[in-house]
Protein backbone atom coordinates (compact mmCIF):
# COMPACT_ATOMS: atom_id res chain seq x y z
CA UNK A 1 0.00 0.00 0.00
CA UNK A 2 1.26 3.46 -0.87
CA UNK A 3 1.93 5.99 1.85
CA UNK A 4 -0.09 9.20 1.85
CA UNK A 5 0.95 11.83 -0.66
CA UNK A 6 2.64 14.92 0.85
CA UNK A 7 0.50 18.05 0.89
CA UNK A 8 1.41 21.73 0.76
CA UNK A 9 0.31 23.82 3.74
CA UNK A 10 -2.50 25.24 1.61
CA UNK A 11 -3.64 21.72 0.71
CA UNK A 12 -3.49 20.74 4.39
CA UNK A 13 -5.92 23.54 5.18
CA UNK A 14 -8.32 22.22 2.55
CA UNK A 15 -7.95 18.70 3.93
CA UNK A 16 -8.89 19.89 7.42
CA UNK A 17 -11.95 21.55 5.92
CA UNK A 18 -12.93 18.36 4.13
CA UNK A 19 -12.75 16.40 7.39
CA UNK A 20 -15.18 18.76 9.14
CA UNK A 21 -12.97 21.41 10.73
CA UNK A 22 -14.50 24.82 10.10
CA UNK A 23 -12.01 27.27 8.58
CA UNK A 24 -13.41 30.42 6.99
CA UNK A 25 -11.90 31.89 3.83
CA UNK A 26 -10.72 34.85 5.89
CA UNK A 27 -8.82 32.53 8.25
CA UNK A 28 -7.22 30.23 5.69
CA UNK A 29 -3.96 32.16 5.45
CA UNK A 30 -3.71 32.34 9.25
CA UNK A 31 -4.26 28.58 9.55
CA UNK A 32 -1.80 27.93 6.74
CA UNK A 33 0.83 29.90 8.65
CA UNK A 34 -0.04 27.97 11.82
CA UNK A 35 0.46 24.64 10.05
CA UNK A 36 3.90 25.77 8.95
CA UNK A 37 4.81 25.77 12.65
CA UNK A 38 2.72 22.88 14.00
CA UNK A 39 2.84 19.55 12.18
CA UNK A 40 -0.49 18.67 10.54
CA UNK A 41 -0.31 15.11 11.84
CA UNK A 42 0.40 16.29 15.39
CA UNK A 43 -2.51 18.73 15.31
CA UNK A 44 -5.04 16.22 14.02
CA UNK A 45 -4.35 14.04 17.05
CA UNK A 46 -6.53 16.51 18.95
CA UNK A 47 -9.53 15.64 16.78
CA UNK A 48 -9.63 11.96 17.73
CA UNK A 49 -12.49 12.36 20.21
CA UNK A 50 -14.61 14.12 17.57
CA UNK A 51 -14.26 11.56 14.77
CA UNK A 52 -17.10 9.45 13.38
CA UNK A 53 -15.07 6.26 13.70
CA UNK A 54 -11.64 5.34 15.02
CA UNK A 55 -10.34 4.62 11.51
CA UNK A 56 -11.88 7.72 9.92
CA UNK A 57 -10.48 11.24 9.79
CA UNK A 58 -13.97 12.72 9.30
CA UNK A 59 -15.57 14.39 12.30
CA UNK A 60 -18.99 13.31 13.51
CA UNK A 61 -20.00 16.98 13.71
CA UNK A 62 -18.26 20.19 12.59
CA UNK A 63 -15.80 21.83 14.98
CA UNK A 64 -13.95 25.10 14.55
CA UNK A 65 -10.22 25.28 14.04
CA UNK A 66 -10.11 27.46 17.16
CA UNK A 67 -11.46 24.56 19.25
CA UNK A 68 -8.75 22.21 18.01
CA UNK A 69 -6.07 24.83 18.56
CA UNK A 70 -7.21 25.39 22.15
CA UNK A 71 -6.89 21.66 22.86
CA UNK A 72 -3.36 21.77 21.46
CA UNK A 73 -2.61 24.84 23.60
CA UNK A 74 -3.90 23.04 26.69
CA UNK A 75 -1.55 20.14 26.04
CA UNK A 76 1.34 22.55 25.46
CA UNK A 77 0.71 24.43 28.70
CA UNK A 78 0.38 21.17 30.60
CA UNK A 79 3.67 19.81 29.24
CA UNK A 80 5.50 23.03 30.06
CA UNK A 81 4.21 23.00 33.61
CA UNK A 82 4.95 19.32 34.16
CA UNK A 83 8.53 19.56 32.93
CA UNK A 84 9.51 21.69 35.91
CA UNK A 85 8.07 19.25 38.44
CA UNK A 86 9.43 16.21 36.63
CA UNK A 87 12.88 17.80 36.80
CA UNK A 88 12.53 18.11 40.58
CA UNK A 89 11.57 14.46 40.93
CA UNK A 90 14.25 13.28 38.50
CA UNK A 91 16.97 15.15 40.39
CA UNK A 92 15.72 13.81 43.73
CA UNK A 93 15.53 10.22 42.47
CA UNK A 94 19.01 10.38 40.97
CA UNK A 95 20.38 11.74 44.25
CA UNK A 96 18.72 9.09 46.42
CA UNK A 97 19.60 6.17 44.15
CA UNK A 98 23.24 7.20 43.73
CA UNK A 99 23.78 7.95 47.41
CA UNK A 100 22.08 4.82 48.75
CA UNK A 101 23.66 2.42 46.26
CA UNK A 102 27.21 3.75 46.56
CA UNK A 103 27.13 3.77 50.37
CA UNK A 104 26.11 0.11 50.17
CA UNK A 105 28.39 -1.13 47.38
CA UNK A 106 31.24 1.35 46.82
CA UNK A 107 32.95 1.66 50.21
CA UNK A 108 36.25 -0.06 49.39
CA UNK A 109 38.98 1.11 46.98
CA UNK A 110 38.86 1.79 44.08
CA UNK A 111 35.22 2.77 44.87
CA UNK A 112 34.03 1.79 41.40
CA UNK A 113 31.90 -1.21 42.32
CA UNK A 114 28.90 0.37 40.57
CA UNK A 115 30.65 -0.65 37.32
CA UNK A 116 30.77 -4.31 38.43
CA UNK A 117 27.93 -6.40 37.01
CA UNK A 118 28.26 -8.73 40.01
CA UNK A 119 26.47 -6.04 42.02
CA UNK A 120 23.38 -6.27 39.80
CA UNK A 121 20.72 -8.93 39.47
CA UNK A 122 19.88 -8.17 35.83
CA UNK A 123 23.35 -8.36 34.35
CA UNK A 124 22.28 -8.04 30.70
CA UNK A 125 20.16 -5.05 31.59
CA UNK A 126 23.10 -3.48 33.39
CA UNK A 127 25.43 -4.10 30.44
CA UNK A 128 22.94 -2.37 28.16
CA UNK A 129 22.81 0.62 30.52
CA UNK A 130 26.61 0.90 30.55
CA UNK A 131 26.71 0.70 26.74
CA UNK A 132 24.18 3.53 26.51
CA UNK A 133 26.13 5.51 29.08
CA UNK A 134 29.22 5.18 26.90
CA UNK A 135 27.26 6.78 24.07
CA UNK A 136 26.22 9.61 26.38
CA UNK A 137 29.87 10.14 27.36
CA UNK A 138 30.80 10.40 23.70
CA UNK A 139 27.92 12.78 22.99
CA UNK A 140 28.96 15.05 25.87
CA UNK A 141 32.69 14.57 25.25
CA UNK A 142 33.35 18.32 25.50
CA UNK A 143 31.54 18.78 28.82
CA UNK A 144 33.58 19.59 31.92
CA UNK A 145 32.26 16.48 33.69
CA UNK A 146 33.49 14.13 30.99
CA UNK A 147 36.77 15.96 30.38
CA UNK A 148 37.64 15.98 34.08
CA UNK A 149 36.95 12.27 34.60
CA UNK A 150 38.61 11.30 31.34
CA UNK A 151 41.78 13.13 32.31
CA UNK A 152 41.93 12.07 35.95
CA UNK A 153 40.15 8.70 36.10
CA UNK A 154 40.47 7.28 32.57
CA UNK A 155 36.81 7.99 31.92
CA UNK A 156 35.36 6.29 34.99
CA UNK A 157 32.98 8.30 37.13
CA UNK A 158 31.40 7.91 40.56
CA UNK A 159 27.73 7.05 40.23
CA UNK A 160 26.57 10.48 41.34
CA UNK A 161 28.54 12.03 38.47
CA UNK A 162 27.22 9.45 36.01
CA UNK A 163 23.71 10.49 36.99
CA UNK A 164 24.36 13.93 35.48
CA UNK A 165 24.59 12.32 32.03
CA UNK A 166 21.96 9.60 32.42
CA UNK A 167 18.38 10.02 31.24
CA UNK A 168 15.49 9.40 33.62
CA UNK A 169 14.71 6.29 31.58
CA UNK A 170 18.24 4.94 32.13
CA UNK A 171 18.01 5.66 35.86
CA UNK A 172 14.72 3.75 36.01
CA UNK A 173 16.36 0.79 34.25
CA UNK A 174 19.41 0.97 36.53
CA UNK A 175 17.17 0.71 39.58
CA UNK A 176 15.37 -2.29 38.10
CA UNK A 177 18.71 -3.97 37.33
CA UNK A 178 19.71 -3.87 41.01
CA UNK A 179 19.32 -6.72 43.45
CA UNK A 180 16.09 -6.64 45.42
CA UNK A 181 18.02 -5.85 48.60
CA UNK A 182 19.45 -2.69 46.99
CA UNK A 183 16.04 -1.68 45.64
CA UNK A 184 14.56 -2.03 49.12
CA UNK A 185 17.22 0.24 50.62
CA UNK A 186 16.50 2.87 47.99
CA UNK A 187 12.72 2.59 48.28
CA UNK A 188 12.86 3.15 52.05
CA UNK A 189 13.85 6.75 51.30
CA UNK A 190 10.60 7.17 49.36
CA UNK A 191 8.30 5.47 51.85
CA UNK A 192 6.96 2.95 49.33
CA UNK A 193 7.60 -0.68 48.45
CA UNK A 194 10.49 -1.45 46.13
CA UNK A 195 8.22 -2.77 43.36
CA UNK A 196 6.00 0.30 43.57
CA UNK A 197 9.00 2.60 43.29
CA UNK A 198 10.24 0.70 40.24
CA UNK A 199 6.86 1.16 38.58
CA UNK A 200 6.70 4.85 39.51
CA UNK A 201 10.16 5.51 38.10
CA UNK A 202 9.10 3.83 34.85
CA UNK A 203 5.85 5.83 34.69
CA UNK A 204 7.59 9.13 35.32
CA UNK A 205 10.27 8.41 32.73
CA UNK A 206 7.48 7.82 30.19
CA UNK A 207 5.80 11.09 31.17
CA UNK A 208 9.16 12.88 31.08
CA UNK A 209 9.78 11.67 27.53
CA UNK A 210 6.32 12.76 26.41
CA UNK A 211 6.83 16.23 27.85
CA UNK A 212 10.35 16.55 26.46
CA UNK A 213 9.39 15.51 22.93
CA UNK A 214 6.05 17.33 22.64
CA UNK A 215 4.02 14.14 22.85
CA UNK A 216 0.25 14.39 23.18
CA UNK A 217 -0.90 14.01 26.79
CA UNK A 218 -4.68 13.95 26.40
CA UNK A 219 -6.78 11.10 25.04
CA UNK A 220 -3.89 8.65 25.48
CA UNK A 221 -3.71 5.29 27.24
CA UNK A 222 -0.58 5.24 29.39
CA UNK A 223 1.73 2.26 29.72
CA UNK A 224 2.84 0.86 32.07
CA UNK A 225 -0.27 1.25 34.21
CA UNK A 226 0.60 3.21 37.35
CA UNK A 227 0.83 1.04 40.44
CA UNK A 228 -1.78 2.43 42.83
CA UNK A 229 -2.57 0.69 46.09
CA UNK A 230 -5.54 -1.65 46.33
CA UNK A 231 -6.97 0.56 49.06
CA UNK A 232 -6.71 3.64 46.85
CA UNK A 233 -8.39 1.93 43.90
CA UNK A 234 -11.14 0.60 46.18
CA UNK A 235 -11.80 4.10 47.52
CA UNK A 236 -11.58 5.69 44.06
CA UNK A 237 -12.97 3.18 41.53
CA UNK A 238 -13.36 5.91 38.89
CA UNK A 239 -9.58 6.34 38.61
CA UNK A 240 -7.93 4.44 35.75
CA UNK A 241 -4.30 3.57 36.39
CA UNK A 242 -3.61 3.93 32.65
CA UNK A 243 -4.68 7.59 32.56
CA UNK A 244 -2.85 10.90 32.70
CA UNK A 245 -4.53 11.50 36.05
CA UNK A 246 -2.91 8.38 37.51
CA UNK A 247 0.51 9.48 36.24
CA UNK A 248 0.00 12.94 37.75
CA UNK A 249 -0.87 11.32 41.08
CA UNK A 250 2.43 9.45 40.92
CA UNK A 251 4.26 12.68 40.09
CA UNK A 252 2.71 14.48 43.04
CA UNK A 253 3.42 11.62 45.44
CA UNK A 254 7.08 11.49 44.40
CA UNK A 255 7.70 15.22 44.87
CA UNK A 256 9.99 15.42 47.91
CA UNK A 257 8.45 18.33 49.87
CA UNK A 258 4.99 19.42 50.96
CA UNK A 259 5.55 22.85 49.45
CA UNK A 260 6.34 21.33 46.05
CA UNK A 261 3.22 19.18 46.25
CA UNK A 262 1.11 22.23 47.08
CA UNK A 263 2.64 24.26 44.24
CA UNK A 264 2.00 21.40 41.83
CA UNK A 265 -1.69 21.31 42.78
CA UNK A 266 -1.94 25.08 42.39
CA UNK A 267 -0.35 25.09 38.93
CA UNK A 268 -2.33 22.08 37.73
CA UNK A 269 -5.65 23.49 38.89
CA UNK A 270 -4.85 26.82 37.22
CA UNK A 271 -4.38 25.14 33.83
CA UNK A 272 -7.58 23.13 34.23
CA UNK A 273 -9.46 26.31 35.13
CA UNK A 274 -8.03 28.15 32.11
CA UNK A 275 -9.26 25.46 29.70
CA UNK A 276 -12.38 24.29 31.56
CA UNK A 277 -14.68 25.22 28.67
CA UNK A 278 -12.81 23.14 26.09
CA UNK A 279 -11.21 20.15 27.85
CA UNK A 280 -13.25 17.03 28.53
CA UNK A 281 -11.85 15.79 31.85
CA UNK A 282 -12.66 12.19 30.97
CA UNK A 283 -10.09 12.37 28.14
CA UNK A 284 -7.33 12.92 30.70
CA UNK A 285 -8.78 10.47 33.22
CA UNK A 286 -9.84 13.10 35.75
CA UNK A 287 -12.86 12.11 37.87
CA UNK A 288 -15.31 14.82 38.92
CA UNK A 289 -13.92 14.89 42.46
CA UNK A 290 -10.29 15.12 41.31
CA UNK A 291 -9.51 18.03 43.65
CA UNK A 292 -10.40 15.92 46.67
CA UNK A 293 -8.26 13.02 45.44
CA UNK A 294 -5.22 15.14 44.58
C-alpha positions in Angstrom: 0.0 0.0 0.0 1.3 3.5 -0.9 1.9 6.0 1.9 -0.1 9.2 1.9 0.9 11.8 -0.7 2.6 14.9 0.9 0.5 18.1 0.9 1.4 21.7 0.8 0.3 23.8 3.7 -2.5 25.2 1.6 -3.6 21.7 0.7 -3.5 20.7 4.4 -5.9 23.5 5.2 -8.3 22.2 2.6 -8.0 18.7 3.9 -8.9 19.9 7.4 -11.9 21.5 5.9 -12.9 18.4 4.1 -12.8 16.4 7.4 -15.2 18.8 9.1 -13.0 21.4 10.7 -14.5 24.8 10.1 -12.0 27.3 8.6 -13.4 30.4 7.0 -11.9 31.9 3.8 -10.7 34.9 5.9 -8.8 32.5 8.3 -7.2 30.2 5.7 -4.0 32.2 5.4 -3.7 32.3 9.2 -4.3 28.6 9.6 -1.8 27.9 6.7 0.8 29.9 8.6 0.0 28.0 11.8 0.5 24.6 10.0 3.9 25.8 8.9 4.8 25.8 12.7 2.7 22.9 14.0 2.8 19.6 12.2 -0.5 18.7 10.5 -0.3 15.1 11.8 0.4 16.3 15.4 -2.5 18.7 15.3 -5.0 16.2 14.0 -4.4 14.0 17.1 -6.5 16.5 19.0 -9.5 15.6 16.8 -9.6 12.0 17.7 -12.5 12.4 20.2 -14.6 14.1 17.6 -14.3 11.6 14.8 -17.1 9.5 13.4 -15.1 6.3 13.7 -11.6 5.3 15.0 -10.3 4.6 11.5 -11.9 7.7 9.9 -10.5 11.2 9.8 -14.0 12.7 9.3 -15.6 14.4 12.3 -19.0 13.3 13.5 -20.0 17.0 13.7 -18.3 20.2 12.6 -15.8 21.8 15.0 -13.9 25.1 14.6 -10.2 25.3 14.0 -10.1 27.5 17.2 -11.5 24.6 19.2 -8.7 22.2 18.0 -6.1 24.8 18.6 -7.2 25.4 22.2 -6.9 21.7 22.9 -3.4 21.8 21.5 -2.6 24.8 23.6 -3.9 23.0 26.7 -1.5 20.1 26.0 1.3 22.5 25.5 0.7 24.4 28.7 0.4 21.2 30.6 3.7 19.8 29.2 5.5 23.0 30.1 4.2 23.0 33.6 5.0 19.3 34.2 8.5 19.6 32.9 9.5 21.7 35.9 8.1 19.2 38.4 9.4 16.2 36.6 12.9 17.8 36.8 12.5 18.1 40.6 11.6 14.5 40.9 14.2 13.3 38.5 17.0 15.1 40.4 15.7 13.8 43.7 15.5 10.2 42.5 19.0 10.4 41.0 20.4 11.7 44.3 18.7 9.1 46.4 19.6 6.2 44.2 23.2 7.2 43.7 23.8 8.0 47.4 22.1 4.8 48.8 23.7 2.4 46.3 27.2 3.8 46.6 27.1 3.8 50.4 26.1 0.1 50.2 28.4 -1.1 47.4 31.2 1.3 46.8 32.9 1.7 50.2 36.3 -0.1 49.4 39.0 1.1 47.0 38.9 1.8 44.1 35.2 2.8 44.9 34.0 1.8 41.4 31.9 -1.2 42.3 28.9 0.4 40.6 30.6 -0.7 37.3 30.8 -4.3 38.4 27.9 -6.4 37.0 28.3 -8.7 40.0 26.5 -6.0 42.0 23.4 -6.3 39.8 20.7 -8.9 39.5 19.9 -8.2 35.8 23.3 -8.4 34.4 22.3 -8.0 30.7 20.2 -5.1 31.6 23.1 -3.5 33.4 25.4 -4.1 30.4 22.9 -2.4 28.2 22.8 0.6 30.5 26.6 0.9 30.5 26.7 0.7 26.7 24.2 3.5 26.5 26.1 5.5 29.1 29.2 5.2 26.9 27.3 6.8 24.1 26.2 9.6 26.4 29.9 10.1 27.4 30.8 10.4 23.7 27.9 12.8 23.0 29.0 15.0 25.9 32.7 14.6 25.2 33.3 18.3 25.5 31.5 18.8 28.8 33.6 19.6 31.9 32.3 16.5 33.7 33.5 14.1 31.0 36.8 16.0 30.4 37.6 16.0 34.1 37.0 12.3 34.6 38.6 11.3 31.3 41.8 13.1 32.3 41.9 12.1 36.0 40.1 8.7 36.1 40.5 7.3 32.6 36.8 8.0 31.9 35.4 6.3 35.0 33.0 8.3 37.1 31.4 7.9 40.6 27.7 7.0 40.2 26.6 10.5 41.3 28.5 12.0 38.5 27.2 9.5 36.0 23.7 10.5 37.0 24.4 13.9 35.5 24.6 12.3 32.0 22.0 9.6 32.4 18.4 10.0 31.2 15.5 9.4 33.6 14.7 6.3 31.6 18.2 4.9 32.1 18.0 5.7 35.9 14.7 3.7 36.0 16.4 0.8 34.2 19.4 1.0 36.5 17.2 0.7 39.6 15.4 -2.3 38.1 18.7 -4.0 37.3 19.7 -3.9 41.0 19.3 -6.7 43.4 16.1 -6.6 45.4 18.0 -5.9 48.6 19.4 -2.7 47.0 16.0 -1.7 45.6 14.6 -2.0 49.1 17.2 0.2 50.6 16.5 2.9 48.0 12.7 2.6 48.3 12.9 3.1 52.0 13.8 6.7 51.3 10.6 7.2 49.4 8.3 5.5 51.9 7.0 2.9 49.3 7.6 -0.7 48.4 10.5 -1.5 46.1 8.2 -2.8 43.4 6.0 0.3 43.6 9.0 2.6 43.3 10.2 0.7 40.2 6.9 1.2 38.6 6.7 4.8 39.5 10.2 5.5 38.1 9.1 3.8 34.9 5.8 5.8 34.7 7.6 9.1 35.3 10.3 8.4 32.7 7.5 7.8 30.2 5.8 11.1 31.2 9.2 12.9 31.1 9.8 11.7 27.5 6.3 12.8 26.4 6.8 16.2 27.9 10.4 16.6 26.5 9.4 15.5 22.9 6.0 17.3 22.6 4.0 14.1 22.8 0.3 14.4 23.2 -0.9 14.0 26.8 -4.7 13.9 26.4 -6.8 11.1 25.0 -3.9 8.7 25.5 -3.7 5.3 27.2 -0.6 5.2 29.4 1.7 2.3 29.7 2.8 0.9 32.1 -0.3 1.3 34.2 0.6 3.2 37.4 0.8 1.0 40.4 -1.8 2.4 42.8 -2.6 0.7 46.1 -5.5 -1.6 46.3 -7.0 0.6 49.1 -6.7 3.6 46.8 -8.4 1.9 43.9 -11.1 0.6 46.2 -11.8 4.1 47.5 -11.6 5.7 44.1 -13.0 3.2 41.5 -13.4 5.9 38.9 -9.6 6.3 38.6 -7.9 4.4 35.8 -4.3 3.6 36.4 -3.6 3.9 32.6 -4.7 7.6 32.6 -2.8 10.9 32.7 -4.5 11.5 36.1 -2.9 8.4 37.5 0.5 9.5 36.2 0.0 12.9 37.8 -0.9 11.3 41.1 2.4 9.4 40.9 4.3 12.7 40.1 2.7 14.5 43.0 3.4 11.6 45.4 7.1 11.5 44.4 7.7 15.2 44.9 10.0 15.4 47.9 8.5 18.3 49.9 5.0 19.4 51.0 5.6 22.9 49.5 6.3 21.3 46.1 3.2 19.2 46.2 1.1 22.2 47.1 2.6 24.3 44.2 2.0 21.4 41.8 -1.7 21.3 42.8 -1.9 25.1 42.4 -0.4 25.1 38.9 -2.3 22.1 37.7 -5.7 23.5 38.9 -4.8 26.8 37.2 -4.4 25.1 33.8 -7.6 23.1 34.2 -9.5 26.3 35.1 -8.0 28.1 32.1 -9.3 25.5 29.7 -12.4 24.3 31.6 -14.7 25.2 28.7 -12.8 23.1 26.1 -11.2 20.2 27.9 -13.3 17.0 28.5 -11.9 15.8 31.8 -12.7 12.2 31.0 -10.1 12.4 28.1 -7.3 12.9 30.7 -8.8 10.5 33.2 -9.8 13.1 35.7 -12.9 12.1 37.9 -15.3 14.8 38.9 -13.9 14.9 42.5 -10.3 15.1 41.3 -9.5 18.0 43.6 -10.4 15.9 46.7 -8.3 13.0 45.4 -5.2 15.1 44.6 
